[in-house]
Amino acid sequence: MIYRSTRNANETASASEAILKGLAENGGLFVPDEIPALNISLDEVAKMSYQEVAYEVMKLMFTDFTEEELKYCINSAYDEKFDTKLIAPVVKHHNANYIELFHGKTIAFKDMALSILPYLLTTSAKKNNIKNDIVILTATSGDTGKAALAGFADVPGTKIAVFYPKNGVSPIQEKQMVTEKGKNTFVAGITSNFDDAQTGVKKMFQDKALEEYLDSKGFQFSSANSINIGRLVPQMVYYVYSYTRLVADGTIKAGDKVNIVVPTGNFGNILAAYYASIMCLPVNKFICASNDNKVLYDFFTTGTYDKNRDFILTTSPSMDILISSNLERLIYHIAGNDAAKNAELMKSLNTTGKYEITADMKERLTSFYGGYATEAEVAEQIKKVYNEDGYIMDTHTAVASKVYDKYREETNDDTVTIIASTASPYKFTRSVLTAIDPEYDSKGDFELVDELAKLSGVKVPNAVEEIRNADIIHNTVCDKEDMEKVVKKFLGVE
């Protein structure tokens, strides 16, 4: 399996090299030259555990890992740190099948990939005789940060620095990050938004002088964002897994098409579903659900990507993104795997804030549908689904649920549908409970945690209990211009 840069056809890497680098040169992303077909039937996969499904999918994408190495990574990642035996249970509510991706250590879907990434990365370092410490450099819109911190905390040979928008995450999300105890961890809030944090991280990755300086001090950067193929490939697994659970319970037969709905900001999660469809999944529509920051909705509607607009802080902060990094991979593919064409479009995005795809490229997006839900609609959806059957969903899942309702009204498409439920409602207690009853707004953040437990009948997750009275360890706040300076200080190489 060869991975190639989306911006330079001549830059290639093996799976382990791509995982180590995270980002290709010139800001490009690594993409596979091809995605092999699954070599066993979906009926067979329906009888497998999550760990077994993970092996069947990942062995096709990470071909320079031995069976022993890959199974070590998988079995180390998907163990008792998940609070359900099934790892990613599929539940039926409100005309759809919700795959709950939030039963990991930090109660968000990022755990599904960030539980395995440290093992993939440290195994890749050994395979490539890397002597430097790996410095994970990550921007987060809320969930990646804590999931990455939890995954890499105290992993030998690694350090991790996370940047988040200081006033752009939920109180629970922030407390999860700033109370992280790992000795090799660093967290900083930036006085700006997620896009600025992500741009600052990419700038450090592309700084050759900084790379040489850190190398002389025994460090090298890698990424835990979904720009890293080591994050993206494990996300393919749960789409194959959820589809085959529906085969196992008789909801569908192997080969039947499904719709997949994903609440989307950075486009990695829905891209993983698209890659899974190339490998084996029969998909009718990929429904890309946006919040009020509807840059992706506008793109799928018009063929123009334009980030020149107001950045809106919403109750679904993990989707408050105007530069969807992983969309670049899809653009590269619909351009016929043309790195030069993709580089031209990304240059336009960088200089003018927008680009327009050709009519031919737009025709290749017919399996995608863009929709969005407003803040008010998200709140209404949470209340509606709770009143229907007592199921409480978080704000991001509610975006997807509402967009799916709109899609059905518009198309009358009754194809069996899988919705990615990306976070526990315990991460967004205030937004969730005040949607059900505005009276809850008078209570404190951890009072709301207890109210949610009463209302939902779902036990408070350990991820929330452990931060209830935890000390703040990370209190750095910086401007976007100072990100490099604070990283150097963290590494002790000022």
Secondary structure, DSSP 8 states (H G I E B T S, - for coil): --EEESS-TT-EE-HHHHHHH-S-GGG--EEES-----SS-HHHHTTS-HHHHHHHHHHHH-TTS-HHHHHHHHHHHSSTTSSSTTSS-EEEETTEEEEE---STTSBTHHHHHTTHHHHHHHHHHHTT--SEEEEEEE-SSHHHHHHHHHHTT-TTEEEEEEEETTSS-HHHHHHHHT---TTEEEEEESS-HHHHHHHHHHHHH-HHHHHHHHHTTEEEE--STTSHHHHHHHHHHHHHHHHHHHHTTSS-TT--EEEEEE-SSSHHHHHHHHHHHHT--EEEEEEEE-S--HHHHHHHHSEEE--S-----S-GGG--SS-TTHHHHHHHHTTS-HHHHHHHHHHHHHHSEEE--HHHHHTTTTEEEEE--HHHHHHHHHHHHHHHS----HHHHHHHHHHHHHHHHH-----EEEEE-B-GGGGHHHHHHHH-GGGGGS-HHHHHHHHHHHH-----HHHHTTTT------EEE-GGGHHHHHHHHHT--
